[in-house]
Amino acid sequence: MEVNIQEQIPSVKLIKGQKDSYGWEIKLFGKDTNKVLEELKKVNNNLLEEYAGGEE
């Protein structure tokens, strides 16, 4: 059974480091690399805004 990328939910592991810094691991699987990368960028940008003040 093939799952559409829009139906998948990214797996995010949020890691709190020293001095209240944050890091994360994002997992998302799919056959279309471009769609997967696009979705990963969206998730990463949302996490950056929430936990890093928008800084990369």
C-alpha positions in Angstrom: 0.0 0.0 0.0 1.5 3.4 -1.0 0.9 6.3 1.3 0.6 9.8 -0.1 3.1 12.3 1.4 0.2 14.6 2.5 -1.2 11.7 4.6 2.1 11.1 6.5 2.9 12.8 9.8 6.5 13.8 10.3 8.2 12.3 13.3 9.9 15.0 15.3 12.3 14.4 18.3 12.9 17.7 20.1 16.1 17.9 22.2 16.7 20.5 24.8 20.3 21.3 25.4 22.4 23.4 27.7 21.6 27.1 28.1 18.0 26.4 26.9 19.1 25.6 23.3 17.0 23.3 21.2 17.8 20.8 18.5 15.6 18.3 16.6 15.5 15.2 14.4 12.8 15.1 11.7 11.8 11.9 9.9 9.5 11.7 6.9 9.5 9.0 4.4 8.3 9.0 0.8 9.2 8.1 -2.8 9.2 11.6 -4.2 12.4 13.2 -2.9 11.4 16.7 -3.9 8.1 16.5 -2.0 9.8 15.0 1.1 12.4 17.7 1.1 9.8 20.4 0.7 7.8 19.0 3.7 11.0 18.7 5.8 11.8 22.3 5.1 8.4 23.4 6.2 8.6 21.4 9.5 12.2 22.6 10.1 11.2 26.3 9.5 8.3 25.9 11.9 10.6 24.5 14.6 13.1 27.3 13.9 10.5 29.9 14.4 9.2 28.3 17.6 12.4 27.3 19.3 15.3 29.3 17.8 13.6 32.6 17.1 13.7 32.0 13.3 17.5 31.7 13.2 19.2 29.0 11.1 
